[in-house]
Amino acid sequence: MMASLEIRRAEAADAAALSHFAARLFRATYRDDTPADDLEAYVAKAFRPDIQAAEIGDVEAAVFLATDGDAIAGYAHLVVSPSPADASLLSRIYIDTAWRGQGLASRLLDAVVSECAARGVERLQLTVYEKNARAIAFYNKVGFVPVGSTTFTVGEDVQTDIVMERAMR
């Protein structure tokens, strides 16, 4: 099944499909821990097609898609810091449920790491919801270590995220 997947840079034409995919996965990931109104307010703000198009077109970022034909199986969004000494941000990495446990997250992360190397990024950070045990376990496995915590607001719901970091060199 993995052989049919292609990892590629997102293009402007992918914005609507990515918007739908990202909103669906965000809802599925956080619906048990976030009030429905707050969840929908965040989705409406963060995953509109115009927002996805802007993220795809941002020269200081890179959005990678894992696709199976026309279907998106996963994606990653990297925001590159203007200074190599500052940490760049792995803003999102999401894998559709049907593709979890098959190495797809590692393949997307490999694309992010290659982009970091090409841009001279020295450190990569991410934030992960403190209750997302599966994601935390994955990040630990691939070399990220906790370096602090921060808050993340979904609608009006203030949540605690763990800040994790990985050296790129």
Secondary structure, DSSP 8 states (H G I E B T S, - for coil): -GGG-EEEE--GGGHHHHHHHHHHHHHHHHTTTS-HHHHHHHHHHH--HHHHHHHHH-TTEEEEEEEETTEEEEEEEEE--SSTTS-EEEEEEEE-GGGTTTTHHHHHHHHHHHHHHHHT--EEEEEEETT-HHHHHHHHHTT-EEEEEEEEEETTEEEEEEEEEEE--
